[in-house]
Amino acid sequence: MAKDLTGGYKIKFHSNGVDKEPIEIDFTPPFRRIDMIEELERMANLNIPKDLYSDAANKYLIDACAKFNVACPPPQTTSRLLDKLVGHFLEETCVNPSFIINHPEIMSPLAKWHRSRPCLTERFELFINKHEVCNAYTELNDPVVQRERFAEQLKSRQSGDDEAMALDETFCTSLEYGLPPTGGWGLGIDRMTMLFTDSQNIKEVLLFPAMKPQDEPSSKGALYSPSDL
């Protein structure tokens, strides 16, 4: 898409405002791949406990956030602590398109377990200009494991984590009837549009909030006039 739109793989983007020098973003393939836990441990010199559901892992990550002055307001669940550390150490390096891959199960309640690496999932996120633009994973289709994941999420919700998922009984029941191997991905088209139009505010590329209906339809029957767009 970058090549078709611009004629090349490199674009200029005013990431720090139109009054500052633009940065260069290079879409030349292949994109960098970052193994989440491995790279986090390497960059921060950490040795994260393998059992991320344990109290020991939670305390270790609390101490790591304190050591590096990484803010993680309560509730300090293991998933939130990991997310804050990843944002501090890994996402900040993702100016050019980069995949963060192999997320832990504790951070990915709807993703299927990795077929060759225990405790991880088959998931990736694409980051460009330090922002997530795509999230994708192999869908978890085992109803027993899905219920277990939701049970863990419930503990996080009860501790005050509003972002944790609630138990979806209908979804679990549907899985019991069977779901074939599937995968999905979601792309933030609005964020991609921002990059290629050098827009600093997402409102500049979203059509509908900027549209206001006319008091009276025009003679041509149009609901919106060009001045509204």
Secondary structure as GFF3:
##gff-version 3
##sequence-region A 1 229
A	DSSP	alpha_helix	2	6	.	.	.	ID=ss1
A	DSSP	beta_strand	10	13	.	.	.	ID=ss2
A	DSSP	beta_strand	23	26	.	.	.	ID=ss3
A	DSSP	beta_strand	32	35	.	.	.	ID=ss4
A	DSSP	alpha_helix	36	44	.	.	.	ID=ss5
A	DSSP	alpha_helix	55	67	.	.	.	ID=ss6
A	DSSP	alpha_helix	78	89	.	.	.	ID=ss7
A	DSSP	three_ten_helix	91	93	.	.	.	ID=ss8
A	DSSP	beta_strand	98	101	.	.	.	ID=ss9
A	DSSP	three_ten_helix	105	107	.	.	.	ID=ss10
A	DSSP	beta_strand	123	128	.	.	.	ID=ss11
A	DSSP	beta_strand	131	138	.	.	.	ID=ss12
A	DSSP	alpha_helix	143	158	.	.	.	ID=ss13
A	DSSP	alpha_helix	169	177	.	.	.	ID=ss14
A	DSSP	beta_strand	183	187	.	.	.	ID=ss15
A	DSSP	alpha_helix	189	197	.	.	.	ID=ss16
A	DSSP	three_ten_helix	202	204	.	.	.	ID=ss17
A	DSSP	three_ten_helix	208	210	.	.	.	ID=ss18
A	DSSP	three_ten_helix	226	228	.	.	.	ID=ss19
###
